[in-house]
Amino acid sequence: MEDRRHIQRASRIVVSVFIAIALVYAVYFLPLPLFIFSAGTAEILQPMVHAKQNYEERGSFMLTTVRVSDATVFSYLLSFVRPYEELHRKTELLQKDETEQEYTQRQEVNMLSSQSSAIQAAYHKLNIPYKISNDGVVIMQVFKEFPAFKVLQPGDFIVKVDDTPVEKTEDLQKLLKSKQAGDSAAITYKRKKVTKTDSIQLAVLPADEGSSQDKSAERRVGLGVVPANMQSVKAEDETKQVKIKAGDIGGPSAGLMFTLEIINKLTPEDITKGYKIAGTGTIDEKGVVGVIGGIQHKVIAADKAGADIFFAPKDYVASSGQRINNYTDAVQRGEDIHTKMKIVPVGTLDDALQYLSGLPDKENAAKG
């Protein structure tokens, strides 16, 4: 009997330990279908932008980020007492049937596209002739119901279709246009540094959202992937060539700040004038600045980094009347945290440059 009691007691202890481990996992590690948005970092751009010409910079330009983390029960509860954290359903960020890995890949592609636009905007402003070259087609998403799902992954580069080189998405579409559902194509793709070729069966593609659902659209076949063009910008004068290495930072919102850093790299005048200048905003090749998400968190990141100035995209009002606040939200968050930063609205690259040109040198301003 005593041995039996020992066994029962030991069993209860084991069960209690397993229950405790399960509870700890559920509370601290089990991810919820939510993301937590909070202030990220303000990263100095000088070491990310590389050029053969390098003029002295007494101040700095900084990109700003939003920290996006998986919510657990513990972090979910903490978010209600931590100031300035926001909860968002993962479905708000992820596209239809998109995985988190595919979302990350999409953000990486957006960052690279943003860098290309930033370089073009700087070259356009400085009257530097340049050319754009196609660097291939990268896969951002693979749909589960297609045979390609078992072969291809987000981040793969499609190199050839049936031995014909693929340089841009239009090439891929043209090469698959004559195929029928059930046909196979020899797809050569590059994953990291390894190149492989596999025969992949094609299937009927879904009609584009918002399309008329006509028969020609329904008969289209393909791999069932979301491809994106990769491009590089090459200055005709090699001494003006710029390259950007931003590490694992994703998204398109650093465009404006990259452009300002590039201009500062390629011109003798230090346009920072000794100030720490943070900011955010997409940019196109003509220098138009676009709105972004999470600006209130970026204001906090810039303030923590000691920025003197923060460039915020002007509020945007669509023709439908929909309003996207950037500058207004940035000012509100600045007031909430009692920042000393000057928050400046910009709609174009010229807006930012004109503001900087009117600044006194920081050293002289301090003496005055």
C-alpha positions as CSV (number, residue, x, y, z in Angstrom):
1,M,0.0,0.0,0.0
2,E,2.8,2.4,0.9
3,D,4.5,1.8,-2.5
4,R,1.2,2.5,-4.2
5,R,0.8,5.8,-2.3
6,H,4.3,6.8,-3.4
7,I,3.5,6.0,-7.0
8,Q,0.3,8.0,-6.8
9,R,2.1,10.9,-5.2
10,A,4.8,10.8,-7.9
11,S,2.2,10.7,-10.6
12,R,0.4,13.7,-9.2
13,I,3.7,15.6,-9.1
14,V,4.5,14.7,-12.7
15,V,1.0,15.7,-13.9
16,S,1.3,19.0,-11.9
17,V,4.7,19.7,-13.5
18,F,3.3,19.1,-17.0
19,I,0.3,21.3,-16.3
20,A,2.6,24.0,-15.0
21,I,4.8,23.8,-18.1
22,A,1.7,23.9,-20.4
23,L,0.4,27.0,-18.6
24,V,3.7,28.7,-18.8
25,Y,3.9,28.0,-22.5
26,A,0.3,29.1,-23.1
27,V,0.8,32.4,-21.2
28,Y,4.3,33.4,-22.3
29,F,5.0,31.6,-25.7
30,L,1.8,30.6,-27.5
31,P,1.2,33.3,-30.2
32,L,-2.2,34.9,-30.5
33,P,-3.6,36.0,-33.9
34,L,-2.4,39.5,-33.0
35,F,0.6,41.8,-33.6
36,I,1.8,44.4,-31.1
37,F,3.0,47.6,-32.6
38,S,5.4,49.7,-30.6
39,A,8.3,52.2,-31.0
40,G,11.2,50.7,-33.0
41,T,14.6,52.3,-33.5
42,A,16.1,55.3,-35.2
43,E,19.0,54.1,-37.4
44,I,21.7,56.4,-38.7
45,L,21.9,56.1,-42.5
46,Q,25.5,57.1,-43.0
47,P,26.9,53.5,-42.7
48,M,24.1,52.1,-44.9
49,V,24.6,54.3,-47.9
50,H,27.9,53.7,-49.8
51,A,29.4,56.0,-52.5
52,K,32.8,56.6,-53.9
53,Q,32.4,60.3,-53.0
54,N,32.1,60.8,-49.3
55,Y,31.9,64.4,-47.9
56,E,32.0,65.2,-44.2
57,E,28.8,64.9,-42.3
58,R,28.6,66.7,-39.0
59,G,25.0,65.7,-38.3
60,S,23.1,62.7,-39.3
61,F,20.0,61.5,-41.2
62,M,18.1,58.6,-39.5
63,L,15.4,56.3,-40.7
64,T,12.8,55.2,-38.1
65,T,11.1,51.8,-37.6
66,V,8.1,50.3,-35.9
67,R,8.6,47.2,-33.8
68,V,6.1,44.5,-34.8
69,S,6.0,41.5,-32.4
70,D,3.7,38.5,-32.0
71,A,1.3,38.8,-29.1
72,T,1.1,36.2,-26.3
73,V,-1.4,36.2,-23.5
74,F,1.3,37.8,-21.3
75,S,2.3,40.6,-23.7
76,Y,-1.4,41.1,-24.6
77,L,-2.3,41.9,-21.0
78,L,0.8,44.1,-20.7
79,S,-0.2,46.1,-23.7
80,F,-3.1,47.6,-21.8
81,V,-0.8,49.1,-19.2
82,R,2.2,50.0,-21.4
83,P,1.7,53.4,-23.0
84,Y,1.6,53.7,-26.8
85,E,1.5,50.0,-27.7
86,E,-1.2,49.1,-30.2
87,L,-2.9,45.7,-31.0
88,H,-3.6,44.8,-34.6
89,R,-5.1,41.6,-36.0
90,K,-2.6,39.8,-38.2
91,T,-5.2,39.7,-40.9
92,E,-4.9,43.5,-41.1
93,L,-1.3,43.2,-42.3
94,L,-1.3,39.9,-44.2
95,Q,-2.8,39.7,-47.6
96,K,-5.2,37.0,-48.6
97,D,-3.7,33.5,-47.8
98,E,-0.3,35.2,-47.1
99,T,1.9,33.6,-44.5
100,E,4.1,35.6,-42.1
101,Q,7.2,34.4,-44.0
102,E,5.7,35.7,-47.2
103,Y,4.8,39.0,-45.4
104,T,8.5,39.4,-44.4
105,Q,9.6,38.7,-48.0
106,R,7.1,41.3,-49.3
107,Q,8.6,43.8,-46.9
108,E,12.1,43.0,-48.0
109,V,11.1,43.6,-51.7
110,N,9.3,46.8,-50.7
111,M,12.5,48.0,-49.0
112,L,14.6,47.2,-52.1
113,S,12.1,49.0,-54.4
114,S,12.1,51.9,-52.0
115,Q,15.9,52.1,-52.3
116,S,15.7,52.1,-56.1
117,S,13.2,55.0,-56.0
118,A,15.3,56.9,-53.5
119,I,18.4,56.6,-55.6
120,Q,16.5,57.7,-58.7
121,A,15.0,60.7,-56.8
122,A,18.4,61.8,-55.7
123,Y,19.9,61.4,-59.2
124,H,17.0,63.3,-60.7
125,K,17.5,66.1,-58.2
126,L,21.2,66.3,-58.8
127,N,20.9,65.9,-62.6
128,I,23.0,62.7,-62.6
129,P,22.3,60.6,-65.7
130,Y,21.4,57.0,-64.9
131,K,20.1,53.7,-66.3
132,I,17.8,51.1,-64.8
133,S,18.7,47.4,-65.3
134,N,16.5,44.4,-64.5
135,D,17.9,42.1,-61.9
136,G,15.4,39.3,-62.1
137,V,12.1,38.2,-60.8
138,V,11.7,37.3,-57.1
139,I,8.8,35.3,-55.6
140,M,6.9,37.0,-52.8
141,Q,4.1,34.5,-52.3
142,V,3.2,30.9,-53.4
143,F,-0.4,29.9,-53.3
144,K,-1.0,26.6,-51.4
145,E,-3.5,25.1,-53.9
146,F,-0.9,25.1,-56.8
147,P,1.6,22.4,-57.5
148,A,4.4,25.0,-57.3
149,F,3.8,25.3,-53.6
150,K,5.7,22.0,-53.1
151,V,8.7,23.4,-55.0
152,L,9.0,27.2,-54.8
153,Q,9.4,29.4,-51.8
154,P,9.2,33.1,-51.1
155,G,12.6,34.7,-51.9
156,D,13.3,32.4,-54.8
157,F,14.5,34.0,-58.1
158,I,13.0,32.7,-61.3
159,V,15.9,32.5,-63.7
160,K,14.5,30.6,-66.7
161,V,11.3,29.0,-68.1
162,D,12.0,26.1,-70.5
163,D,15.6,27.4,-71.0
164,T,14.4,30.9,-71.9
165,P,15.9,33.5,-69.6
166,V,13.5,35.6,-67.4
167,E,14.5,39.1,-66.5
168,K,11.2,40.7,-65.6
169,T,7.6,39.6,-64.7
170,E,6.4,40.4,-68.2
171,D,8.9,37.8,-69.5
172,L,7.4,35.2,-67.1
173,Q,3.8,36.0,-68.2
174,K,4.7,35.9,-71.9
175,L,6.4,32.5,-71.6
176,L,3.5,30.9,-69.7
177,K,0.8,32.5,-71.9
178,S,0.7,29.7,-74.4
179,K,0.5,27.0,-71.8
180,Q,-2.7,25.0,-70.8
181,A,-3.8,23.8,-67.4
182,G,-2.1,20.6,-66.7
183,D,1.0,21.4,-68.8
184,S,4.4,21.4,-67.1
185,A,7.2,23.9,-67.5
186,A,10.8,23.6,-66.6
187,I,11.4,26.3,-64.0
188,T,15.0,27.2,-63.2
189,Y,15.2,29.1,-59.9
190,K,17.8,30.4,-57.6
191,R,17.5,30.0,-53.8
192,K,20.2,31.9,-52.0
193,K,23.4,30.7,-53.9
194,V,22.0,27.4,-55.3
195,T,20.3,27.2,-58.7
196,K,17.9,24.3,-59.4
197,T,15.6,23.3,-62.2
198,D,12.3,21.5,-61.6
199,S,9.3,20.5,-63.8
200,I,6.3,22.3,-62.3
201,Q,2.7,21.7,-63.4
202,L,0.6,24.7,-64.2
203,A,-2.9,25.4,-63.0
204,V,-5.8,27.8,-63.6
205,L,-5.2,31.1,-62.0
206,P,-7.9,32.9,-60.0
207,A,-9.4,36.0,-61.6
208,D,-8.0,39.2,-60.3
209,E,-10.1,40.9,-57.6
210,G,-12.4,43.5,-59.1
211,S,-12.1,42.0,-62.6
212,S,-15.2,41.3,-64.7
213,Q,-14.6,37.5,-64.2
214,D,-14.7,37.0,-68.0
215,K,-13.8,33.7,-69.6
216,S,-10.4,34.8,-70.9
217,A,-9.4,35.7,-67.3
218,E,-10.7,32.4,-66.0
219,R,-8.7,30.4,-68.6
220,R,-5.3,32.0,-67.6
221,V,-2.9,29.5,-66.2
222,G,0.3,29.9,-64.3
223,L,2.5,28.9,-61.4
224,G,0.3,30.4,-58.7
225,V,3.0,32.8,-57.4
226,V,3.1,36.5,-56.8
227,P,6.3,37.8,-58.6
228,A,8.0,41.1,-58.3
229,N,10.6,42.8,-60.5
230,M,14.0,43.5,-59.0
231,Q,15.9,46.5,-60.4
232,S,19.1,48.3,-59.9
233,V,20.0,51.9,-60.7
234,K,23.3,52.6,-62.3
235,A,24.8,56.1,-62.7
236,E,26.5,56.7,-66.1
237,D,29.3,58.3,-64.1
238,E,30.8,55.5,-62.0
239,T,32.1,58.0,-59.4
240,K,28.5,58.9,-58.7
241,Q,27.3,55.3,-58.1
242,V,25.4,54.7,-54.9
243,K,24.6,51.4,-53.1
244,I,22.4,50.9,-50.1
245,K,22.8,48.1,-47.6
246,A,20.1,48.3,-45.0
247,G,20.4,44.8,-43.4
248,D,17.2,43.2,-42.3
249,I,15.1,46.4,-42.2
250,G,12.0,46.0,-44.3
251,G,9.2,48.1,-45.8
252,P,9.1,51.1,-48.1
253,S,8.9,54.0,-45.6
254,A,12.6,55.0,-45.5
255,G,12.6,56.3,-49.0
256,L,12.7,60.1,-48.2
257,M,15.5,59.7,-45.6
258,F,17.6,57.5,-48.0
259,T,17.3,60.2,-50.7
260,L,18.4,62.9,-48.3
261,E,21.4,60.8,-47.2
262,I,22.4,60.1,-50.8
263,I,22.2,63.8,-51.7
264,N,24.4,64.6,-48.7
265,K,26.9,61.9,-49.8
266,L,27.2,63.3,-53.4
267,T,27.3,67.1,-52.7
268,P,30.1,69.1,-50.9
269,E,27.7,71.0,-48.7
270,D,26.6,69.2,-45.5
271,I,22.9,69.7,-45.6
272,T,22.5,68.3,-42.1
273,K,24.2,71.5,-40.8
274,G,25.1,69.5,-37.7
275,Y,21.5,68.4,-36.8
276,K,20.2,64.9,-36.0
277,I,17.4,64.6,-38.5
278,A,15.0,61.7,-38.4
279,G,11.9,61.1,-40.4
280,T,9.8,58.8,-42.6
281,G,7.9,58.7,-45.8
282,T,7.9,56.8,-49.1
283,I,9.3,58.5,-52.2
284,D,9.0,58.1,-55.9
285,E,11.6,58.8,-58.6
286,K,10.2,62.3,-59.0
287,G,10.6,63.2,-55.4
288,V,6.9,62.9,-54.2
289,V,6.7,61.8,-50.6
290,G,3.9,59.4,-49.6
291,V,2.2,58.5,-46.4
292,I,3.1,55.5,-44.2
293,G,1.8,53.5,-41.3
294,G,2.7,53.7,-37.6
295,I,4.1,57.2,-37.6
296,Q,3.2,57.7,-34.0
297,H,5.6,54.9,-33.0
298,K,8.4,56.4,-35.2
299,V,8.1,59.7,-33.4
300,I,8.8,58.0,-30.1
301,A,11.8,56.2,-31.7
302,A,13.2,59.4,-33.0
303,D,12.7,61.2,-29.7
304,K,14.5,58.5,-27.8
305,A,17.4,58.8,-30.3
306,G,17.7,62.5,-29.5
307,A,16.7,63.8,-33.0
308,D,16.4,67.5,-33.4
309,I,14.1,67.4,-36.4
310,F,11.5,64.9,-37.6
311,F,10.2,64.9,-41.2
312,A,6.6,63.6,-41.4
313,P,4.6,63.2,-44.7
314,K,1.7,65.6,-45.1
315,D,-1.7,64.3,-44.4
316,Y,-3.3,62.7,-47.4
317,V,-6.9,63.1,-48.6
318,A,-8.0,60.8,-51.3
319,S,-10.5,61.8,-54.0
320,S,-13.0,59.5,-52.2
321,G,-12.7,61.7,-49.1
322,Q,-10.7,59.1,-47.2
323,R,-8.1,60.8,-45.0
324,I,-4.8,59.3,-43.9
325,N,-3.1,61.4,-41.2
326,N,0.6,61.4,-40.9
327,Y,1.7,64.9,-39.9
328,T,-1.3,65.4,-37.6
329,D,-0.7,62.1,-35.8
330,A,3.0,62.8,-35.5
331,V,2.3,66.2,-33.9
332,Q,-0.2,64.7,-31.5
333,R,2.2,62.0,-30.4
334,G,5.0,64.6,-30.1
335,E,2.7,66.5,-27.7
336,D,1.9,63.4,-25.8
337,I,5.5,62.6,-25.0
338,H,6.6,66.3,-24.7
339,T,9.2,66.0,-27.3
340,K,11.6,68.9,-28.1
341,M,11.9,67.8,-31.7
342,K,10.7,70.1,-34.5
343,I,8.1,68.0,-36.5
344,V,8.1,69.2,-40.1
345,P,5.4,68.3,-42.8
346,V,6.8,67.4,-46.2
347,G,5.0,66.5,-49.4
348,T,8.0,66.4,-51.7
349,L,11.8,66.1,-51.5
350,D,12.0,69.8,-52.3
351,D,10.0,70.6,-49.2
352,A,12.6,68.9,-47.0
353,L,15.5,70.4,-48.9
354,Q,14.0,73.9,-48.6
355,Y,13.5,73.5,-44.9
356,L,17.1,72.4,-44.4
357,S,18.5,75.2,-46.5
358,G,16.8,77.7,-44.2
359,L,18.3,76.3,-41.1
360,P,21.1,78.1,-39.3
361,D,24.2,76.0,-38.7
362,K,23.6,74.2,-35.4
363,E,26.9,75.2,-33.9
364,N,26.4,78.9,-34.7
365,A,22.7,78.7,-33.5
366,A,24.0,77.3,-30.2
367,K,26.5,80.1,-29.8
368,G,23.8,82.7,-30.7
